[in-house]
């Protein structure tokens, strides 16, 4: 769903030494976004707001990478409104 090139552009990262970290954060953000939407996976055909939300989550994870062991990172206030129209409701 996200490419390393576009994610690095979003993060304004130009060096390669953090590619492994960024790739890991991309995987985490896409999985968290899919989980929030109650879908099995996301792909290149996902709507732009879904992709934007995943990029925003990568950005928050990247900016707070050093502090994550000490606190829980919540989603931003914009995350839910971006994703709400695409969220699948699971009935019990």
HUKADA-V554371 format. One record per pair of residues at least 24 apart in sequence whose C-alpha atoms are under 10 Angstrom apart, sorted by the first residue. I is the first residue (numbers start at 0). J is the second residue. D is the distance in whole Angstrom. If there is no record, write none. Layout:
<<I;J;D> <I;J;D>>
This chain:
<<0;25;9> <0;26;9> <0;29;8> <0;40;9> <0;41;6> <0;42;4> <0;43;5> <0;44;8> <0;45;7> <0;49;10> <0;50;7> <0;53;9> <1;25;7> <1;26;9> <1;28;10> <1;29;8> <1;41;10> <1;42;8> <1;43;8> <1;50;7> <1;51;10> <1;53;8> <1;54;8> <2;43;10> <5;54;9> <6;53;10> <6;54;7> <6;55;10> <6;57;8> <6;58;9> <7;54;10> <7;57;10> <7;58;10> <9;51;10> <9;54;7> <9;55;9> <9;57;9> <9;58;8> <10;54;9> <10;55;9> <10;57;8> <10;58;6> <10;59;10> <10;61;8> <10;62;9> <11;58;10> <20;61;8> <20;64;9> <21;57;8> <21;58;9> <21;60;9> <21;61;7> <22;57;9> <23;57;9> <24;53;10> <24;54;10> <24;56;9> <24;57;6> <24;58;9> <24;59;10> <24;60;7> <24;61;7> <24;64;9> <25;53;8> <25;54;8> <25;56;9> <25;57;6> <25;58;9> <25;60;9> <25;61;10> <26;53;10> <26;57;9> <27;53;9> <27;56;9> <27;57;8> <27;60;9> <28;52;9> <28;53;5> <28;54;8> <28;55;9> <28;56;6> <28;57;6> <28;58;9> <28;59;10> <28;60;8> <29;53;6> <29;54;9> <29;56;9> <29;57;9> <31;56;9> <31;74;10> <32;56;8> <32;78;9> <32;82;8> <32;86;10> <33;82;10> <33;86;9> <34;86;9> <35;78;10> <35;79;9> <35;82;8> <35;83;9> <35;85;10> <35;86;7> <35;87;9> <36;79;10> <36;82;7> <36;83;8> <36;84;9> <36;85;7> <36;86;4> <36;87;6> <36;88;8> <36;89;10> <37;85;9> <37;86;6> <37;87;6> <37;88;7> <37;89;7> <38;85;10> <38;86;8> <38;87;7> <38;88;10> <38;89;10> <45;85;10> <46;82;10> <46;85;9> <47;81;9> <48;78;9> <48;80;9> <48;81;6> <48;82;7> <48;83;10> <48;84;10> <48;85;9> <49;78;9> <49;81;7> <49;82;6> <49;83;10> <49;84;10> <49;85;8> <49;86;10> <50;81;10> <50;82;10> <51;78;9> <51;81;8> <51;82;9> <52;77;8> <52;78;6> <52;79;9> <52;80;10> <52;81;7> <52;82;7> <53;78;9> <53;82;10>>
